[in-house]
């Protein structure tokens, strides 16, 4: 089980608070995606995802 220290969502540089359920859902989606990729370190200490539209 992965223990999440902190997850932040910023939209247009504005912090959007996430409740614990949404934090867990978002974390699990990202971890699941990364686990499907090759070459990703098994031990992950920090993950940063940035999307520009």
N, CA, C and O atoms as a CHARMM CRD file, in Angstrom:
* protein
*
  212
    1    1 UNK  N      0.85000  -1.17900   0.00000 PROA 1      0.00000
    2    1 UNK  CA     0.00000   0.00000   0.00000 PROA 1      0.00000
    3    1 UNK  C      0.89100   1.23500   0.00000 PROA 1      0.00000
    4    1 UNK  O      1.88100   1.30200   0.72800 PROA 1      0.00000
    5    2 UNK  N      0.53500   2.18800  -0.80600 PROA 2      0.00000
    6    2 UNK  CA     1.29000   3.42800  -0.92000 PROA 2      0.00000
    7    2 UNK  C      0.69600   4.45800   0.04100 PROA 2      0.00000
    8    2 UNK  O     -0.51400   4.68100   0.06700 PROA 2      0.00000
    9    3 UNK  N      1.56900   5.07400   0.82400 PROA 3      0.00000
   10    3 UNK  CA     1.14400   6.13800   1.73200 PROA 3      0.00000
   11    3 UNK  C      1.41900   7.46900   1.05400 PROA 3      0.00000
   12    3 UNK  O      2.55900   7.77300   0.70300 PROA 3      0.00000
   13    4 UNK  N      0.38100   8.25200   0.87500 PROA 4      0.00000
   14    4 UNK  CA     0.51200   9.54600   0.20900 PROA 4      0.00000
   15    4 UNK  C      0.70000  10.61900   1.26800 PROA 4      0.00000
   16    4 UNK  O     -0.13800  10.79500   2.15300 PROA 4      0.00000
   17    5 UNK  N      1.80700  11.32800   1.16300 PROA 5      0.00000
   18    5 UNK  CA     2.08400  12.43000   2.09300 PROA 5      0.00000
   19    5 UNK  C      1.25500  13.66600   1.73000 PROA 5      0.00000
   20    5 UNK  O      0.68000  14.32600   2.59500 PROA 5      0.00000
   21    6 UNK  N      1.21100  13.95600   0.43000 PROA 6      0.00000
   22    6 UNK  CA     0.53600  15.18000   0.00400 PROA 6      0.00000
   23    6 UNK  C      0.19100  15.06600  -1.47000 PROA 6      0.00000
   24    6 UNK  O      0.98600  14.55500  -2.25900 PROA 6      0.00000
   25    7 UNK  N     -0.97100  15.53300  -1.84000 PROA 7      0.00000
   26    7 UNK  CA    -1.34700  15.65900  -3.24600 PROA 7      0.00000
   27    7 UNK  C     -2.00800  17.02000  -3.41100 PROA 7      0.00000
   28    7 UNK  O     -2.87800  17.40400  -2.63000 PROA 7      0.00000
   29    8 UNK  N     -1.58000  17.74200  -4.44000 PROA 8      0.00000
   30    8 UNK  CA    -2.10400  19.09000  -4.68300 PROA 8      0.00000
   31    8 UNK  C     -2.66200  19.15900  -6.09700 PROA 8      0.00000
   32    8 UNK  O     -2.10900  18.56400  -7.02200 PROA 8      0.00000
   33    9 UNK  N     -3.75000  19.88100  -6.25700 PROA 9      0.00000
   34    9 UNK  CA    -4.32100  20.16200  -7.56400 PROA 9      0.00000
   35    9 UNK  C     -4.35300  21.67500  -7.73700 PROA 9      0.00000
   36    9 UNK  O     -4.96900  22.39400  -6.95000 PROA 9      0.00000
   37   10 UNK  N     -3.67500  22.14300  -8.78300 PROA 10     0.00000
   38   10 UNK  CA    -3.68500  23.56100  -9.10200 PROA 10     0.00000
   39   10 UNK  C     -4.25800  23.73500 -10.50300 PROA 10     0.00000
   40   10 UNK  O     -3.84000  23.05400 -11.44000 PROA 10     0.00000
   41   11 UNK  N     -5.19900  24.63000 -10.64000 PROA 11     0.00000
   42   11 UNK  CA    -5.76200  24.97300 -11.94400 PROA 11     0.00000
   43   11 UNK  C     -5.61900  26.47500 -12.10500 PROA 11     0.00000
   44   11 UNK  O     -6.10400  27.25200 -11.28200 PROA 11     0.00000
   45   12 UNK  N     -4.93600  26.87900 -13.18800 PROA 12     0.00000
   46   12 UNK  CA    -4.64200  28.29600 -13.42400 PROA 12     0.00000
   47   12 UNK  C     -3.97700  28.92700 -12.20100 PROA 12     0.00000
   48   12 UNK  O     -4.30300  30.04600 -11.80400 PROA 12     0.00000
   49   13 UNK  N     -3.03600  28.17900 -11.61100 PROA 13     0.00000
   50   13 UNK  CA    -2.28500  28.61000 -10.42300 PROA 13     0.00000
   51   13 UNK  C     -3.15300  28.82600  -9.19000 PROA 13     0.00000
   52   13 UNK  O     -2.73600  29.51200  -8.25700 PROA 13     0.00000
   53   14 UNK  N     -4.35100  28.25400  -9.17300 PROA 14     0.00000
   54   14 UNK  CA    -5.22100  28.34000  -8.00600 PROA 14     0.00000
   55   14 UNK  C     -5.32900  26.94400  -7.40000 PROA 14     0.00000
   56   14 UNK  O     -5.66100  25.98100  -8.09100 PROA 14     0.00000
   57   15 UNK  N     -5.04700  26.84700  -6.10500 PROA 15     0.00000
   58   15 UNK  CA    -5.12300  25.58700  -5.38500 PROA 15     0.00000
   59   15 UNK  C     -6.57500  25.14700  -5.25900 PROA 15     0.00000
   60   15 UNK  O     -7.42900  25.91700  -4.81900 PROA 15     0.00000
   61   16 UNK  N     -6.84900  23.90600  -5.64800 PROA 16     0.00000
   62   16 UNK  CA    -8.17700  23.31400  -5.53200 PROA 16     0.00000
   63   16 UNK  C     -8.08700  22.20800  -4.48300 PROA 16     0.00000
   64   16 UNK  O     -7.41100  21.20500  -4.71200 PROA 16     0.00000
   65   17 UNK  N     -8.74900  22.36500  -3.34400 PROA 17     0.00000
   66   17 UNK  CA    -8.66300  21.33900  -2.30500 PROA 17     0.00000
   67   17 UNK  C     -9.35900  20.04700  -2.74300 PROA 17     0.00000
   68   17 UNK  O    -10.40800  20.07400  -3.38700 PROA 17     0.00000
   69   18 UNK  N     -8.75600  18.93100  -2.38200 PROA 18     0.00000
   70   18 UNK  CA    -9.33100  17.62200  -2.67600 PROA 18     0.00000
   71   18 UNK  C     -9.69100  16.93700  -1.36200 PROA 18     0.00000
   72   18 UNK  O     -8.93600  16.99100  -0.39200 PROA 18     0.00000
   73   19 UNK  N    -10.84600  16.29700  -1.34500 PROA 19     0.00000
   74   19 UNK  CA   -11.19000  15.52400  -0.15900 PROA 19     0.00000
   75   19 UNK  C    -10.39500  14.21500  -0.17600 PROA 19     0.00000
   76   19 UNK  O     -9.83000  13.86300  -1.21200 PROA 19     0.00000
   77   20 UNK  N    -10.33700  13.49700   0.92800 PROA 20     0.00000
   78   20 UNK  CA    -9.51400  12.28500   0.99600 PROA 20     0.00000
   79   20 UNK  C     -9.86100  11.23600  -0.06600 PROA 20     0.00000
   80   20 UNK  O     -8.96600  10.57000  -0.58600 PROA 20     0.00000
   81   21 UNK  N    -11.12200  11.08400  -0.38700 PROA 21     0.00000
   82   21 UNK  CA   -11.51500  10.08900  -1.39700 PROA 21     0.00000
   83   21 UNK  C    -10.97400  10.47000  -2.76600 PROA 21     0.00000
   84   21 UNK  O    -10.43600   9.61700  -3.47300 PROA 21     0.00000
   85   22 UNK  N    -11.10600  11.73300  -3.15300 PROA 22     0.00000
   86   22 UNK  CA   -10.61200  12.16900  -4.45700 PROA 22     0.00000
   87   22 UNK  C     -9.08700  12.10800  -4.51700 PROA 22     0.00000
   88   22 UNK  O     -8.52200  11.79000  -5.56400 PROA 22     0.00000
   89   23 UNK  N     -8.42400  12.40800  -3.41500 PROA 23     0.00000
   90   23 UNK  CA    -6.96500  12.29200  -3.36900 PROA 23     0.00000
   91   23 UNK  C     -6.53800  10.84800  -3.61400 PROA 23     0.00000
   92   23 UNK  O     -5.59800  10.59200  -4.36600 PROA 23     0.00000
   93   24 UNK  N     -7.22700   9.91500  -2.98300 PROA 24     0.00000
   94   24 UNK  CA    -6.90100   8.49600  -3.14100 PROA 24     0.00000
   95   24 UNK  C     -7.18000   8.02200  -4.57400 PROA 24     0.00000
   96   24 UNK  O     -6.38000   7.28600  -5.15100 PROA 24     0.00000
   97   25 UNK  N     -8.30900   8.44200  -5.14100 PROA 25     0.00000
   98   25 UNK  CA    -8.65600   8.05500  -6.51600 PROA 25     0.00000
   99   25 UNK  C     -7.59700   8.56000  -7.48500 PROA 25     0.00000
  100   25 UNK  O     -7.10000   7.79100  -8.30800 PROA 25     0.00000
  101   26 UNK  N     -7.24900   9.82400  -7.40200 PROA 26     0.00000
  102   26 UNK  CA    -6.26000  10.41000  -8.30200 PROA 26     0.00000
  103   26 UNK  C     -4.90400   9.72400  -8.13900 PROA 26     0.00000
  104   26 UNK  O     -4.23400   9.42800  -9.12900 PROA 26     0.00000
  105   27 UNK  N     -4.50500   9.47700  -6.90900 PROA 27     0.00000
  106   27 UNK  CA    -3.24000   8.79400  -6.65300 PROA 27     0.00000
  107   27 UNK  C     -3.23400   7.39500  -7.26400 PROA 27     0.00000
  108   27 UNK  O     -2.26500   7.00900  -7.91800 PROA 27     0.00000
  109   28 UNK  N     -4.30700   6.63700  -7.05700 PROA 28     0.00000
  110   28 UNK  CA    -4.37000   5.28000  -7.58600 PROA 28     0.00000
  111   28 UNK  C     -4.36000   5.24600  -9.11300 PROA 28     0.00000
  112   28 UNK  O     -3.76500   4.34300  -9.70100 PROA 28     0.00000
  113   29 UNK  N     -4.99900   6.20000  -9.75300 PROA 29     0.00000
  114   29 UNK  CA    -4.98100   6.27500 -11.21700 PROA 29     0.00000
  115   29 UNK  C     -3.55500   6.50600 -11.71000 PROA 29     0.00000
  116   29 UNK  O     -3.09300   5.82300 -12.62400 PROA 29     0.00000
  117   30 UNK  N     -2.86500   7.46300 -11.10800 PROA 30     0.00000
  118   30 UNK  CA    -1.50300   7.78700 -11.54400 PROA 30     0.00000
  119   30 UNK  C     -0.54500   6.63100 -11.26600 PROA 30     0.00000
  120   30 UNK  O      0.26500   6.28600 -12.12700 PROA 30     0.00000
  121   31 UNK  N     -0.62200   6.03200 -10.09000 PROA 31     0.00000
  122   31 UNK  CA     0.25900   4.90400  -9.75000 PROA 31     0.00000
  123   31 UNK  C     -0.02000   3.72600 -10.67800 PROA 31     0.00000
  124   31 UNK  O      0.91600   3.07100 -11.13700 PROA 31     0.00000
  125   32 UNK  N     -1.28400   3.44800 -10.95800 PROA 32     0.00000
  126   32 UNK  CA    -1.62800   2.36600 -11.87900 PROA 32     0.00000
  127   32 UNK  C     -1.07400   2.61100 -13.26900 PROA 32     0.00000
  128   32 UNK  O     -0.56800   1.68900 -13.90800 PROA 32     0.00000
  129   33 UNK  N     -1.16400   3.83000 -13.73900 PROA 33     0.00000
  130   33 UNK  CA    -0.61000   4.19800 -15.04200 PROA 33     0.00000
  131   33 UNK  C      0.89500   3.98500 -15.06800 PROA 33     0.00000
  132   33 UNK  O      1.42500   3.40500 -16.01600 PROA 33     0.00000
  133   34 UNK  N      1.58600   4.45000 -14.03400 PROA 34     0.00000
  134   34 UNK  CA     3.03900   4.32400 -13.98100 PROA 34     0.00000
  135   34 UNK  C      3.48000   2.86500 -13.86800 PROA 34     0.00000
  136   34 UNK  O      4.48900   2.47600 -14.45600 PROA 34     0.00000
  137   35 UNK  N      2.73900   2.06600 -13.12400 PROA 35     0.00000
  138   35 UNK  CA     3.09200   0.65300 -12.97100 PROA 35     0.00000
  139   35 UNK  C      3.00000  -0.10200 -14.29500 PROA 35     0.00000
  140   35 UNK  O      3.64500  -1.13800 -14.46200 PROA 35     0.00000
  141   36 UNK  N      2.20900   0.40400 -15.23200 PROA 36     0.00000
  142   36 UNK  CA     2.07100  -0.24500 -16.54000 PROA 36     0.00000
  143   36 UNK  C      3.20800   0.12600 -17.49600 PROA 36     0.00000
  144   36 UNK  O      3.36700  -0.51100 -18.53700 PROA 36     0.00000
  145   37 UNK  N      3.99500   1.14000 -17.15700 PROA 37     0.00000
  146   37 UNK  CA     5.09000   1.58000 -18.02000 PROA 37     0.00000
  147   37 UNK  C      6.37700   0.84300 -17.69100 PROA 37     0.00000
  148   37 UNK  O      6.60000   0.42100 -16.55600 PROA 37     0.00000
  149   38 UNK  N      7.21400   0.69800 -18.70000 PROA 38     0.00000
  150   38 UNK  CA     8.52800   0.08600 -18.49400 PROA 38     0.00000
  151   38 UNK  C      9.54000   1.17500 -18.14200 PROA 38     0.00000
  152   38 UNK  O      9.41500   2.31800 -18.58100 PROA 38     0.00000
  153   39 UNK  N     10.53400   0.80700 -17.35200 PROA 39     0.00000
  154   39 UNK  CA    11.62100   1.72600 -17.03100 PROA 39     0.00000
  155   39 UNK  C     11.33700   2.67500 -15.88400 PROA 39     0.00000
  156   39 UNK  O     12.15600   3.54600 -15.59100 PROA 39     0.00000
  157   40 UNK  N     10.19400   2.52700 -15.22700 PROA 40     0.00000
  158   40 UNK  CA     9.85400   3.38800 -14.09400 PROA 40     0.00000
  159   40 UNK  C     10.43500   2.74500 -12.82700 PROA 40     0.00000
  160   40 UNK  O     10.24700   1.54700 -12.61600 PROA 40     0.00000
  161   41 UNK  N     11.13000   3.50500 -11.98600 PROA 41     0.00000
  162   41 UNK  CA    11.69300   2.93000 -10.76000 PROA 41     0.00000
  163   41 UNK  C     10.60300   2.29100  -9.89200 PROA 41     0.00000
  164   41 UNK  O      9.49800   2.82000  -9.77300 PROA 41     0.00000
  165   42 UNK  N     10.92800   1.16600  -9.30100 PROA 42     0.00000
  166   42 UNK  CA     9.97200   0.47500  -8.42300 PROA 42     0.00000
  167   42 UNK  C      9.64200   1.34200  -7.20700 PROA 42     0.00000
  168   42 UNK  O      8.48300   1.45500  -6.80700 PROA 42     0.00000
  169   43 UNK  N     10.68100   1.95500  -6.62500 PROA 43     0.00000
  170   43 UNK  CA    10.46800   2.83200  -5.47700 PROA 43     0.00000
  171   43 UNK  C     10.25700   4.25900  -5.98500 PROA 43     0.00000
  172   43 UNK  O     11.12800   4.83700  -6.63500 PROA 43     0.00000
  173   44 UNK  N      9.10900   4.80100  -5.68100 PROA 44     0.00000
  174   44 UNK  CA     8.76500   6.15400  -6.11200 PROA 44     0.00000
  175   44 UNK  C      8.65500   7.03700  -4.87000 PROA 44     0.00000
  176   44 UNK  O      7.86900   6.74300  -3.96900 PROA 44     0.00000
  177   45 UNK  N      9.43000   8.10800  -4.81700 PROA 45     0.00000
  178   45 UNK  CA     9.40700   9.01200  -3.67500 PROA 45     0.00000
  179   45 UNK  C      8.66500  10.30300  -4.00900 PROA 45     0.00000
  180   45 UNK  O      8.07700  10.92500  -3.12500 PROA 45     0.00000
  181   46 UNK  N      8.68700  10.70500  -5.26600 PROA 46     0.00000
  182   46 UNK  CA     8.06000  11.96300  -5.66500 PROA 46     0.00000
  183   46 UNK  C      7.62200  11.83800  -7.11400 PROA 46     0.00000
  184   46 UNK  O      8.41300  11.44100  -7.96900 PROA 46     0.00000
  185   47 UNK  N      6.39300  12.16500  -7.39300 PROA 47     0.00000
  186   47 UNK  CA     5.86000  12.13600  -8.76300 PROA 47     0.00000
  187   47 UNK  C      5.24600  13.51000  -9.03500 PROA 47     0.00000
  188   47 UNK  O      4.49300  14.04400  -8.22100 PROA 47     0.00000
  189   48 UNK  N      5.57900  14.05500 -10.17000 PROA 48     0.00000
  190   48 UNK  CA     4.99100  15.33600 -10.56100 PROA 48     0.00000
  191   48 UNK  C      4.39900  15.17700 -11.95300 PROA 48     0.00000
  192   48 UNK  O      5.08700  14.76500 -12.88700 PROA 48     0.00000
  193   49 UNK  N      3.12500  15.50300 -12.08400 PROA 49     0.00000
  194   49 UNK  CA     2.42500  15.46700 -13.36700 PROA 49     0.00000
  195   49 UNK  C      1.96200  16.88100 -13.66700 PROA 49     0.00000
  196   49 UNK  O      1.29500  17.51600 -12.85000 PROA 49     0.00000
  197   50 UNK  N      2.31500  17.35700 -14.82400 PROA 50     0.00000
  198   50 UNK  CA     1.92800  18.71800 -15.21400 PROA 50     0.00000
  199   50 UNK  C      1.29600  18.64500 -16.60400 PROA 50     0.00000
  200   50 UNK  O      1.87800  18.08300 -17.53100 PROA 50     0.00000
  201   51 UNK  N      0.11100  19.21300 -16.73600 PROA 51     0.00000
  202   51 UNK  CA    -0.61700  19.18900 -18.00000 PROA 51     0.00000
  203   51 UNK  C     -0.87500  20.63800 -18.41600 PROA 51     0.00000
  204   51 UNK  O     -1.44300  21.42300 -17.65700 PROA 51     0.00000
  205   52 UNK  N     -0.45500  20.97200 -19.61700 PROA 52     0.00000
  206   52 UNK  CA    -0.74000  22.30900 -20.16100 PROA 52     0.00000
  207   52 UNK  C     -1.76200  22.16000 -21.28200 PROA 52     0.00000
  208   52 UNK  O     -1.59900  21.32500 -22.17300 PROA 52     0.00000
  209   53 UNK  N     -2.79300  22.95300 -21.23800 PROA 53     0.00000
  210   53 UNK  CA    -3.83500  22.92900 -22.26300 PROA 53     0.00000
  211   53 UNK  C     -3.80600  24.18600 -23.09000 PROA 53     0.00000
  212   53 UNK  O     -4.61500  24.34100 -24.00500 PROA 53     0.00000
